[in-house]
């Protein structure tokens, strides 16, 4: 019974998506609801309430389709990590520790 409840909560956090990696140099991700940041060493994206981080070298976003939620990234992929989304704090709150 616990496994069934755990599976239901996991399904609520991660909506339907797909990750395809070709030779660690081209990655296509579908189901993205938000791209928070992207630079040469990493991307932070959201799939519903779940954060998806991609770390690597010489990363470049080749394509973003906001209608379908597809993102295509080229560059050396070193790590992909899922984590629960945390509430965002404004920069001012971070600076003032509030």
C-alpha positions in Angstrom: 0.0 0.0 0.0 2.9 2.4 0.8 4.4 1.9 -2.7 1.1 2.8 -4.3 0.9 6.1 -2.4 4.5 6.8 -3.1 4.0 6.2 -6.8 1.0 8.6 -6.8 2.9 11.4 -5.2 5.9 10.9 -7.6 3.5 11.1 -10.6 2.2 14.3 -9.2 5.6 15.8 -9.0 7.0 14.8 -12.4 4.6 15.2 -15.3 5.1 13.3 -18.6 8.5 14.0 -20.1 11.2 12.3 -22.1 15.0 12.7 -22.1 17.1 11.6 -25.1 20.9 11.7 -25.0 23.0 11.1 -28.1 26.7 10.4 -27.4 26.7 12.7 -24.4 26.8 15.6 -26.9 23.2 16.3 -27.9 20.3 16.1 -25.4 16.6 16.6 -26.2 14.1 17.0 -23.3 10.4 17.2 -23.7 7.8 18.2 -21.1 9.6 21.3 -19.8 7.4 23.9 -18.2 10.0 26.5 -17.4 13.7 27.2 -18.1 15.1 29.1 -15.1 18.7 29.5 -16.2 21.1 28.3 -18.9 24.8 28.9 -19.4 27.9 27.0 -20.6 28.1 24.8 -17.5 24.5 24.1 -16.7 20.8 24.4 -17.2 18.0 24.5 -14.6 14.6 23.6 -15.9 11.3 22.6 -14.4 9.0 19.7 -15.3 5.9 20.7 -13.4 7.0 21.0 -9.8 10.2 19.0 -10.2 13.6 20.7 -10.9 15.8 19.1 -13.6 19.4 20.2 -13.6 21.8 19.4 -16.5 25.6 19.9 -15.8 28.3 19.8 -18.4 30.8 21.7 -20.6 30.3 24.0 -23.5 26.5 23.7 -23.2 24.4 25.6 -25.7 20.6 25.6 -26.0 20.0 24.9 -29.7 16.2 25.0 -29.7 13.4 25.9 -27.3 9.8 25.3 -28.3 7.6 26.9 -25.7 4.4 25.5 -27.2 5.5 21.9 -26.8 8.0 22.2 -23.9 10.9 20.8 -26.0 14.5 21.8 -25.3 17.5 20.8 -27.4 21.0 21.2 -25.8 24.4 20.5 -27.4 27.7 20.1 -25.5 29.3 17.6 -23.1 26.7 16.3 -20.7 28.2 15.3 -17.3 25.2 15.0 -15.0 21.4 15.1 -15.0 19.7 15.5 -11.6 16.1 15.6 -10.5 15.1 17.4 -7.3 12.0 18.7 -5.6 11.3 22.3 -6.4 11.9 24.8 -3.6 10.2 28.1 -3.2 12.2 30.9 -4.9 13.5 33.7 -2.7 14.1 37.1 -4.2 17.6 38.4 -4.4 16.7 41.2 -1.9 15.5 38.6 0.6 18.7 36.6 0.1 20.8 39.7 0.7 18.9 40.7 3.8 18.6 37.2 5.2 14.8 37.5 5.5 
